[in-house]
């Protein structure tokens, strides 16, 4: 947990994956898989499910499964809640 706090308080870097994981660990204590973090990073970058599937070379259905698992681990129900968690962590 100290690692997550240190990462979350570090200056903003270009690595959204590290920021997202630190934010999630800080706020929810969730452990997302590397692929769930990839999907979350692309979602936060504004990509649609179809774009995410193309970039990660997976099916749209697989993207939906990753989103479902991520939402479940975070206790959220929508993409807007994901944005809210990330923004809260950035302001913490």
C-alpha positions, 0 to 999 in steps of 0.5 A: 500500500505504501508503494501505491501511495508513493506512486499516486503522489509522484509527479504525473508521468506519461505512463497511464497504466502506473497512474491508474493502478496506483489510483485504483489501489489507493481508492479501492484496494483492487488488484487489476490484471495487466490486461484490465489496466490496458483496457482502463488506460485506453478507456481513459484515453477516450477509446471506444470498445471497438478501438480498444479491441483493435489496438489490443488485437482482441475481440470486442466481446473480450473487451466487454469481459475485461470491462465487466471484471474491472467494474466488478473489482472496483465496485462501479457500474459505468465508465463515468464512475471509472473517470470519477475514481481516477480523477479523485485519486489524482486530486488526493 
